[in-house]
Amino acid sequence: MRSLEAKDRVLVIGSTGFGKSWYVAHEIVAKAGRVDVFDAKAEYSSKDYAGLTAVAFDEWIARRGLLDEGYHRIATQPTWRTPEDLSLRFGAWTSILSTHNPKSGLLVAVIEECGALRKYANEYLEWIACQSRAWNVPAVFVGQRAVHVSPTVREQASLVVAFRQQGTEDLKALVERFGPDFERCSDLGVGQYVLWDQREQIAAAETNAFGRQNQKGKKCRKPKS
């Protein structure tokens, strides 16, 4: 995968056991200079896992200045019992993320289990998808099924890495937004994926037209707390 820019919103989806988590850890997190993972399942517990330091959510909240430190490689791990609990913590994480000083440098934000967050925290997912570029924060959304990902996140995605998807609705959602190549997702084996990059799509459009096409994005306001 190419180096991420502030305007990038990356969608990584795939069924369990087909390589999605490995890809995120090794191809995105390990290669990012500064990164903060909303680690809902505490998968980044080891300091050796993609070179991150696991930090409890309450500590992260208390030390919000961490965001603007030169060296920032954190896995923020919330404790939660219900999806509502998780969504409340995600909302707090997002609100603080929005205060990131762009002059501190690029900060890659990785949201694990974004499908599980959609029911109670969709406004925050949309807010990140639409506004994180202004914070100098490229966002990476990770989920198991395309149909469970917020339509706004799918619409705003500039990079897509799709591992195996078998559901008819999942394949339909991918094909309608990103093209017929994603029909192949139902036949992918372990470690195989389909990659889509908006940069290439725009470059092709510019080649075939006289002048750059205007890309109109959805405007999202900060959710009400």
N, C-alpha and C positions, 0 to 999 in steps of 0.2 A: 504494500500500500504506500502511496505517496505521503509526503509530509503534510500534516494538517495545517489549515489556516483558520483564523478566527471565524470566518464565515461558514466553515464546514459544519454540517450536521450529519453524523454517520449513523446508519442503521445496520446493526448486526443481528440477524435472526437465524434460528435453527433449532431443530428438535434436540433434545438431550442426547448426548453421546456421539454427536457427529462432528465435534471440533470447535464449536462456537466459543466456549470459554477459553480454550487453549489459544485460539486466534486473538481474542481480545487481550489476553494477558501478554502474549509474546509479540504480536504484530502491532499493537496499539499502545498498551500501557508501558511495556518495557522500553519502547522507542520514544516515548514522550519525555520531554525535559521536565516539565512540571505537570503534575496530574493529581486529581482528586476523584476517588471512586466512591460512589454511594453504594456501599457493599452490604446489601440487605441480608444476604445469607452468610456473611462472614467467611467468604471463600478466600479472601486475601489475608488470612490470619498469620501466615508466616512472613517474616521480614524478607525471606529469600524469594518469595513468590512475586515475580515481576519487580523486585526491588522496592516494594512499598513498606511503609510502616503502618500497622493497624492502630487506629485511634478510636476509642469509645466515643459515641456520639456526644455525650454530655461534656467530655473533655474538649472535643472539637468545637462545640458551641462556646465554651468558656474561653477558648483560645482562637477566636475568629481571626485574629491577626495573622494566623498561620497562612492565610490565603496569599498575603503579599510578601511572604518570605521568598528569598531568592531560590532556596532549595525547598521544593514542596512536592513530596511524593507520598501521598496519604491515602489510606483506605479507611473511610469513615464508616463505622459499624454501629448502626442503631440497634437498640434492644426493643423488641416489639412482640405483642401477642396476637394482635388482630390486624387486618389490612388497614383499618382506620388509624391504628397507632402508627403503622409504617408511613402512611400518607401524611400524617401530621409532622412527623420528623423529616420527611422529604420536603414538605413545604418550608420548614425552617431552614433546611440545608440550602434550598434554592434561593430563599430570600437573602441569606448571607452571601451566597455565590454571586448574586447580582451586585454586591458591593465591591467585588474584586476590582482593584485599581488596574486599569489597562496598561499603565506604565510599568507594572511589575513584571510584564512579560506574558507570553502565551500560557494559559492554564487549561489543560484538557480535562473536561468533566465527563466521567463515565457513569451512566445510570444503569445499574443492573436491575433486572426484573421489571422493566418498564411496563410490561403488559399487566402485571399485578397492581401497579400504581394507577392505572388508568381510571378505575371506577371511582376512586375517592380523591385523586390528585391530578386529574386531567388538565385542569387550568394551569398548574405549575409545569406540567410537561409541555404544554403549548407555549407557555411563557418562555421557557428555555429554548424551545425550537425556533421561536420567532425573534428573540431578543439577545441571545447569548453572544452574538457577534459583537455587539456594542460593549460587552464586558471583556472582550479579548479572550473569550472562552469557547473554543470549538467543543461541541457536545456529541457524545457517543451514546446512543440508545441501544440497549441489549435486551432481547426478548426471545421467547420460544416460538411464537406464532405471529405471522404478519397481520392477521385479522384482529389480534388483540392489541396491536400498536395503534395509538391515536392516529386518526386520519390526517390531522395537522402535522404530526411528526413525519408521517410518510410523505406528505406533500412537500415539506420543507427539506427533506433529505437531499444532500448533495453527493453522498457516497453510500452505497448499499453493498453489504456482503451477506449473501443469503446461502445458508447451508440447507440441509434437507428440509423440505416442507411437503407434507402429504395431503393436507386438507384441501378440498376443492375451493373453499372460500379463501384460504390463504394464498393459493396459487393465483386465483382470480384477482385478489387485491394487488399482488406483485405485478402481474402482467398488465393490468389496467394502468398502473402508475409508471412502471419502469420498462415495459416492453416484453415481447414474446420470448426473449431469451430465458426468462424466469420460469417458463413451462418446464425447463429441464430440472428444476429443483426437486421434483418428485423422484427422479432417478439418481440423485447424487449419493455417492458413498461416503464413508467416514473421511473427513479431511477435505472433501471437495466442496467448492462453493461457486456461485455466480457473482461476479463483481460488476457494479454499475457506477460510473463516475459522471456526474453532471458536467464537469469541466469538458469532457470529451464530447458530450452531447451539444453543449453550447458552441464548442469549436466547430463542430460539423455544421451547425446551423449558420454560423458566421461564414463558413466557406460557401454555403449554398445561397446566401442572401447578401445583399449589399448593406452592410452595417450590422451592429450588434443588436440582438433581440432584447427588448426590455423584459426582465423577469420581475413580475409583480408578486411580492410576498404578502402573506396574511399578516395584519397587524394585531398583536396581542398585548393587552395591558396586564400590569401586575395584578395577580389575583387578590381579592379582598381577604384580609386576615380575620 
